[in-house]
Amino acid sequence: MAATLRRFHGMRLLKSAPALSLQQAKNLSSAGSWASGNKKLIGALGAITGGVGALIYALEQSVQASGSEVHSPAQPWSHKGLFDALDHQSVRRGYEVYKQVCSACHSMQYIAYRNLVGVTHTEAEAKAEAEQITVKDGPDDTGNYYTRPGKLSDYFPSPYPNEEAARAANNGAYPPDLSYIVSARKGGEDYIFSLLTGYHDAPAGVVLREGQYFNPYFPGGAISMAQVLYNEVIEYEDGTPPTQSQLAKDVATFLKWTSEPEHDDRKQLLIKVIGILGFLTVISYYIKRHKWSSLKSRKIVFVPKEK
């Protein structure tokens, strides 16, 4: 045995290698080499990304500042909170404003009377609202078309038979459909409220054509829609004072609901998701501590065998 060890020693098989220095160990590390070699590249990419983001933001602000319209201020809406639902009484009053004022020119072709059930009206009330309109239906068994009272499945009627008729009745301007108007306009319900309450006399130097009105919140300032909301222009069923600001607030809330009918359901789902994730986080933390406690607290001891 001793002779064998001497032969191995002579062949330098048992010779101990010299210890590596700290710098040599770092050089052998692939992670350290990758980090040092790519640190400048990552920094450059971060700087470029930040610069592009700042440039896009600056350009957006510049475009907004160069516009000819006044930007609508933010209003304290009751549904703006993370968990706040729409004011359904206000939505119902907004429907009254649309029905008695806005529906004379604007359509809502994507909203049916059945959508009102459980939101602003009961089923019986929604049926009564639908029966107030007349719908052309058919053909019948004899091939003729006929008119009938509206049903819950019918959509809100359009005030004009086609776009050409709408333009002819409004000096060439086409009244937009209001079903998703809040989502389609920058500023949302703030823009709708400001537009409806922002009519003023045209300042000096602003020339308006016949049939146009000045509204600083409308792009260009010249709008073909006349002011339609005034104090006490309608009467609310619930007795709420129908001031101009109240009318604009209610119809803007109603249009917010038509643009996002899932608004309340989405916020209810958020509450459920936060509750479930919180519960799962607690359970996961407990299981992690339970499973890993034995591994983190164990000790590995080498006990050599006795000769």
TILUM-156132 format. One record per residue (C-alpha): residue number from 1; residue in one letter; x, y, z. Coordinates in Angstrom, 2 decimals. Layout:
<rs>
{r NUM,A,{X,Y,Z}} ...
</rs>
This chain:
<rs>
{r 1,M,{0.00,0.00,0.00}} {r 2,A,{2.78,2.40,0.92}} {r 3,A,{4.66,1.55,-2.28}} {r 4,T,{1.55,2.30,-4.34}} {r 5,L,{1.12,5.70,-2.68}} {r 6,R,{4.77,6.52,-3.38}} {r 7,R,{4.28,5.70,-7.06}} {r 8,F,{1.22,7.98,-7.25}} {r 9,H,{3.14,10.73,-5.50}} {r 10,G,{6.00,10.34,-7.93}} {r 11,M,{3.57,10.66,-10.84}} {r 12,R,{2.26,13.89,-9.18}} {r 13,L,{-1.29,12.45,-9.13}} {r 14,L,{-1.70,13.38,-5.48}} {r 15,K,{-0.07,16.76,-5.74}} {r 16,S,{-2.30,19.50,-4.34}} {r 17,A,{-3.12,22.32,-6.72}} {r 18,P,{-2.32,25.87,-5.65}} {r 19,A,{-5.26,27.88,-4.29}} {r 20,L,{-7.02,30.19,-6.72}} {r 21,S,{-6.97,33.88,-6.05}} {r 22,L,{-10.22,35.87,-5.73}} {r 23,Q,{-9.73,37.50,-9.13}} {r 24,Q,{-9.13,34.13,-10.78}} {r 25,A,{-12.30,32.75,-9.23}} {r 26,K,{-14.26,35.71,-10.55}} {r 27,N,{-12.83,35.17,-14.01}} {r 28,L,{-13.94,31.54,-13.94}} {r 29,S,{-17.49,32.51,-13.04}} {r 30,S,{-19.71,32.66,-16.14}} {r 31,A,{-22.33,34.76,-14.33}} {r 32,G,{-19.80,37.36,-13.30}} {r 33,S,{-18.31,37.46,-16.79}} {r 34,W,{-21.75,37.89,-18.36}} {r 35,A,{-22.71,40.67,-15.95}} {r 36,S,{-19.53,42.64,-16.47}} {r 37,G,{-19.68,42.23,-20.24}} {r 38,N,{-23.31,43.27,-20.62}} {r 39,K,{-23.60,45.92,-17.93}} {r 40,K,{-22.96,48.72,-20.39}} {r 41,L,{-25.42,47.25,-22.90}} {r 42,I,{-28.20,47.02,-20.30}} {r 43,G,{-27.51,50.56,-19.17}} {r 44,A,{-27.65,51.83,-22.74}} {r 45,L,{-30.94,50.01,-23.40}} {r 46,G,{-32.42,51.46,-20.22}} {r 47,A,{-31.35,54.96,-21.16}} {r 48,I,{-32.78,54.58,-24.68}} {r 49,T,{-36.08,53.22,-23.35}} {r 50,G,{-36.39,56.05,-20.86}} {r 51,G,{-35.54,58.62,-23.51}} {r 52,V,{-38.13,57.25,-25.93}} {r 53,G,{-40.79,57.25,-23.21}} {r 54,A,{-39.98,60.84,-22.26}} {r 55,L,{-40.07,61.87,-25.94}} {r 56,I,{-43.50,60.26,-26.47}} {r 57,Y,{-44.87,61.97,-23.37}} {r 58,A,{-43.46,65.33,-24.44}} {r 59,L,{-44.93,64.96,-27.93}} {r 60,E,{-48.35,64.06,-26.52}} {r 61,Q,{-48.31,67.08,-24.24}} {r 62,S,{-47.21,69.27,-27.15}} {r 63,V,{-50.05,68.00,-29.35}} {r 64,Q,{-52.57,68.62,-26.57}} {r 65,A,{-51.23,72.11,-25.97}} {r 66,S,{-51.41,72.96,-29.67}} {r 67,G,{-55.10,72.08,-29.91}} {r 68,S,{-57.69,74.78,-30.30}} {r 69,E,{-60.06,73.38,-27.68}} {r 70,V,{-60.09,73.78,-23.92}} {r 71,H,{-59.41,70.56,-22.04}} {r 72,S,{-62.26,69.51,-19.79}} {r 73,P,{-61.48,69.62,-16.05}} {r 74,A,{-61.84,66.48,-13.95}} {r 75,Q,{-65.12,66.29,-12.06}} {r 76,P,{-65.63,64.51,-8.70}} {r 77,W,{-67.68,61.62,-10.06}} {r 78,S,{-69.04,59.23,-7.47}} {r 79,H,{-67.96,56.20,-9.54}} {r 80,K,{-64.30,57.15,-9.99}} {r 81,G,{-63.06,55.19,-6.99}} {r 82,L,{-61.48,51.78,-7.33}} {r 83,F,{-64.47,50.07,-5.72}} {r 84,D,{-67.21,52.68,-6.39}} {r 85,A,{-70.25,51.70,-8.44}} {r 86,L,{-72.33,53.92,-10.68}} {r 87,D,{-75.08,56.02,-9.14}} {r 88,H,{-78.07,54.15,-10.53}} {r 89,Q,{-80.52,56.89,-9.55}} {r 90,S,{-78.42,59.27,-11.61}} {r 91,V,{-78.35,56.76,-14.47}} {r 92,R,{-82.16,56.62,-14.42}} {r 93,R,{-82.44,60.40,-14.44}} {r 94,G,{-79.91,60.50,-17.28}} {r 95,Y,{-82.15,58.18,-19.26}} {r 96,E,{-84.98,60.67,-18.78}} {r 97,V,{-82.73,63.46,-20.11}} {r 98,Y,{-81.78,61.39,-23.14}} {r 99,K,{-85.38,60.37,-23.81}} {r 100,Q,{-86.82,63.89,-23.58}} {r 101,V,{-83.93,65.93,-24.99}} {r 102,C,{-81.11,64.02,-26.68}} {r 103,S,{-83.18,61.43,-28.56}} {r 104,A,{-84.55,64.14,-30.85}} {r 105,C,{-81.25,64.12,-32.76}} {r 106,H,{-79.02,61.31,-31.43}} {r 107,S,{-79.51,57.57,-31.77}} {r 108,M,{-78.44,54.76,-29.44}} {r 109,Q,{-78.62,51.84,-31.83}} {r 110,Y,{-76.65,49.44,-29.61}} {r 111,I,{-78.80,49.79,-26.48}} {r 112,A,{-81.99,47.74,-26.12}} {r 113,Y,{-84.79,48.22,-23.62}} {r 114,R,{-83.91,44.93,-22.00}} {r 115,N,{-80.59,46.47,-20.94}} {r 116,L,{-82.50,48.79,-18.60}} {r 117,V,{-83.89,45.89,-16.55}} {r 118,G,{-82.17,45.62,-13.19}} {r 119,V,{-80.12,48.76,-13.78}} {r 120,T,{-82.50,51.70,-13.98}} {r 121,H,{-85.93,50.10,-14.32}} {r 122,T,{-87.83,47.03,-13.28}} {r 123,E,{-88.96,44.61,-15.97}} {r 124,A,{-92.48,46.04,-15.95}} {r 125,E,{-91.19,49.61,-16.21}} {r 126,A,{-88.84,48.68,-19.07}} {r 127,K,{-91.74,47.00,-20.92}} {r 128,A,{-93.83,50.14,-20.48}} {r 129,E,{-90.98,52.24,-21.89}} {r 130,A,{-90.62,49.92,-24.88}} {r 131,E,{-94.34,49.97,-25.63}} {r 132,Q,{-94.21,53.74,-26.11}} {r 133,I,{-92.41,53.31,-29.44}} {r 134,T,{-93.77,51.89,-32.70}} {r 135,V,{-91.68,49.35,-34.59}} {r 136,K,{-92.03,48.32,-38.22}} {r 137,D,{-91.97,44.53,-38.33}} {r 138,G,{-92.70,41.72,-40.69}} {r 139,P,{-93.38,40.34,-43.13}} {r 140,D,{-96.46,38.54,-41.85}} {r 141,D,{-98.09,35.44,-43.30}} {r 142,T,{-99.36,37.42,-46.25}} {r 143,G,{-95.97,39.02,-46.97}} {r 144,N,{-96.90,42.49,-45.69}} {r 145,Y,{-95.05,44.63,-43.21}} {r 146,Y,{-96.85,45.98,-40.17}} {r 147,T,{-96.28,48.15,-37.14}} {r 148,R,{-96.43,46.98,-33.56}} {r 149,P,{-95.65,48.31,-30.06}} {r 150,G,{-92.08,47.93,-28.94}} {r 151,K,{-90.79,44.98,-26.93}} {r 152,L,{-87.90,44.53,-24.51}} {r 153,S,{-85.77,43.07,-27.28}} {r 154,D,{-86.12,46.19,-29.44}} {r 155,Y,{-83.31,48.74,-29.58}} {r 156,F,{-83.74,52.44,-28.99}} {r 157,P,{-85.22,53.99,-32.13}} {r 158,S,{-83.23,56.30,-34.38}} {r 159,P,{-84.67,59.79,-34.93}} {r 160,Y,{-83.77,59.66,-38.64}} {r 161,P,{-84.23,56.90,-41.23}} {r 162,N,{-80.67,57.28,-42.58}} {r 163,E,{-77.52,59.41,-42.40}} {r 164,E,{-78.53,61.65,-45.30}} {r 165,A,{-81.77,62.61,-43.58}} {r 166,A,{-79.86,63.34,-40.38}} {r 167,R,{-77.41,65.64,-42.18}} {r 168,A,{-80.20,67.42,-44.04}} {r 169,A,{-81.95,68.19,-40.76}} {r 170,N,{-78.79,69.47,-39.05}} {r 171,N,{-77.16,71.78,-41.61}} {r 172,G,{-74.92,69.05,-42.94}} {r 173,A,{-73.67,67.87,-39.53}} {r 174,Y,{-74.25,64.24,-38.59}} {r 175,P,{-75.28,63.72,-34.94}} {r 176,P,{-73.15,60.83,-33.64}} {r 177,D,{-74.60,57.74,-32.06}} {r 178,L,{-74.33,58.02,-28.27}} {r 179,S,{-74.10,54.33,-27.35}} {r 180,Y,{-70.33,54.43,-26.74}} {r 181,I,{-69.68,58.16,-26.90}} {r 182,V,{-67.99,58.32,-23.48}} {r 183,S,{-65.41,55.70,-24.48}} {r 184,A,{-64.97,57.30,-27.90}} {r 185,R,{-64.08,60.79,-26.63}} {r 186,K,{-60.92,61.81,-24.83}} {r 187,G,{-61.90,62.88,-21.34}} {r 188,G,{-64.91,60.57,-21.16}} {r 189,E,{-67.75,61.82,-19.01}} {r 190,D,{-65.73,64.93,-18.08}} {r 191,Y,{-65.79,65.95,-21.74}} {r 192,I,{-69.54,65.32,-22.05}} {r 193,F,{-70.31,67.38,-18.95}} {r 194,S,{-68.05,70.25,-20.02}} {r 195,L,{-69.43,70.25,-23.57}} {r 196,L,{-73.06,70.41,-22.42}} {r 197,T,{-72.40,73.23,-19.95}} {r 198,G,{-69.70,75.12,-21.86}} {r 199,Y,{-71.63,77.22,-24.39}} {r 200,H,{-70.56,80.89,-24.52}} {r 201,D,{-70.76,83.86,-26.82}} {r 202,A,{-68.04,83.75,-29.45}} {r 203,P,{-65.06,85.94,-28.52}} {r 204,A,{-63.78,88.68,-30.79}} {r 205,G,{-62.06,87.34,-33.88}} {r 206,V,{-63.96,84.03,-33.98}} {r 207,V,{-66.22,83.82,-37.02}} {r 208,L,{-69.09,81.34,-36.93}} {r 209,R,{-71.09,80.24,-39.92}} {r 210,E,{-74.87,80.14,-39.91}} {r 211,G,{-76.13,77.36,-37.69}} {r 212,Q,{-72.93,77.14,-35.64}} {r 213,Y,{-72.38,77.92,-31.96}} {r 214,F,{-69.29,78.58,-29.89}} {r 215,N,{-68.17,75.98,-27.39}} {r 216,P,{-64.53,76.10,-26.25}} {r 217,Y,{-64.52,72.39,-25.37}} {r 218,F,{-65.35,71.32,-28.91}} {r 219,P,{-62.40,70.97,-31.33}} {r 220,G,{-62.23,74.20,-33.32}} {r 221,G,{-64.75,75.91,-31.04}} {r 222,A,{-67.53,75.89,-33.67}} {r 223,I,{-70.21,73.28,-33.04}} {r 224,S,{-73.42,72.69,-34.99}} {r 225,M,{-75.36,71.46,-31.95}} {r 226,A,{-77.21,74.24,-30.19}} {r 227,Q,{-77.32,74.43,-26.42}} {r 228,V,{-80.01,72.01,-25.31}} {r 229,L,{-79.74,71.96,-21.52}} {r 230,Y,{-81.16,74.80,-19.47}} {r 231,N,{-82.49,75.07,-15.98}} {r 232,E,{-85.84,73.27,-15.67}} {r 233,V,{-85.90,72.20,-19.33}} {r 234,I,{-87.50,68.96,-18.10}} {r 235,E,{-88.95,67.69,-14.83}} {r 236,Y,{-87.53,64.65,-13.07}} {r 237,E,{-89.89,61.93,-11.88}} {r 238,D,{-88.20,61.79,-8.47}} {r 239,G,{-88.46,65.54,-7.92}} {r 240,T,{-84.72,66.32,-8.20}} {r 241,P,{-84.21,70.02,-9.08}} {r 242,P,{-83.44,69.99,-12.84}} {r 243,T,{-80.64,72.53,-12.94}} {r 244,Q,{-78.38,72.65,-15.98}} {r 245,S,{-75.43,71.10,-14.14}} {r 246,Q,{-77.66,68.37,-12.67}} {r 247,L,{-79.04,67.51,-16.12}} {r 248,A,{-75.53,67.37,-17.61}} {r 249,K,{-74.22,65.28,-14.73}} {r 250,D,{-77.06,62.75,-14.98}} {r 251,V,{-76.93,62.31,-18.75}} {r 252,A,{-73.12,61.97,-18.61}} {r 253,T,{-73.50,59.24,-15.98}} {r 254,F,{-76.11,57.52,-18.16}} {r 255,L,{-73.77,57.64,-21.16}} {r 256,K,{-70.98,56.26,-18.99}} {r 257,W,{-73.19,53.26,-18.25}} {r 258,T,{-74.13,52.74,-21.91}} {r 259,S,{-70.44,52.84,-22.86}} {r 260,E,{-69.43,50.44,-20.07}} {r 261,P,{-72.47,48.37,-19.03}} {r 262,E,{-70.10,45.95,-17.26}} {r 263,H,{-68.73,48.76,-15.04}} {r 264,D,{-70.22,47.56,-11.75}} {r 265,D,{-69.65,43.87,-12.49}} {r 266,R,{-65.99,44.58,-13.24}} {r 267,K,{-65.48,46.29,-9.89}} {r 268,Q,{-67.32,43.54,-8.03}} {r 269,L,{-65.02,41.03,-9.71}} {r 270,L,{-62.02,43.09,-8.60}} {r 271,I,{-63.16,42.82,-4.97}} {r 272,K,{-63.52,39.05,-5.33}} {r 273,V,{-60.10,38.72,-6.98}} {r 274,I,{-58.39,40.73,-4.24}} {r 275,G,{-60.10,38.62,-1.56}} {r 276,I,{-59.16,35.32,-3.20}} {r 277,L,{-55.56,36.40,-3.87}} {r 278,G,{-55.21,37.59,-0.28}} {r 279,F,{-56.46,34.26,1.04}} {r 280,L,{-54.17,32.30,-1.29}} {r 281,T,{-51.20,34.47,-0.28}} {r 282,V,{-51.73,33.66,3.40}} {r 283,I,{-52.13,29.95,2.68}} {r 284,S,{-49.06,29.92,0.42}} {r 285,Y,{-46.96,31.65,3.08}} {r 286,Y,{-48.07,29.17,5.73}} {r 287,I,{-47.35,26.16,3.49}} {r 288,K,{-43.97,27.58,2.56}} {r 289,R,{-42.99,28.02,6.20}} {r 290,H,{-44.36,24.59,7.06}} {r 291,K,{-42.62,22.74,4.22}} {r 292,W,{-39.31,24.55,4.37}} {r 293,S,{-38.94,24.81,8.12}} {r 294,S,{-37.42,21.31,8.37}} {r 295,L,{-35.05,21.96,5.45}} {r 296,K,{-33.87,25.36,6.66}} {r 297,S,{-33.30,24.17,10.22}} {r 298,R,{-31.57,20.85,9.52}} {r 299,K,{-27.89,20.29,10.17}} {r 300,I,{-25.63,18.06,8.09}} {r 301,V,{-22.92,16.41,10.12}} {r 302,F,{-20.19,14.19,8.76}} {r 303,V,{-19.43,11.29,11.04}} {r 304,P,{-16.44,9.27,9.87}} {r 305,K,{-16.59,5.54,10.21}} {r 306,E,{-14.61,4.04,12.96}} {r 307,K,{-11.79,1.75,11.89}} 
</rs>
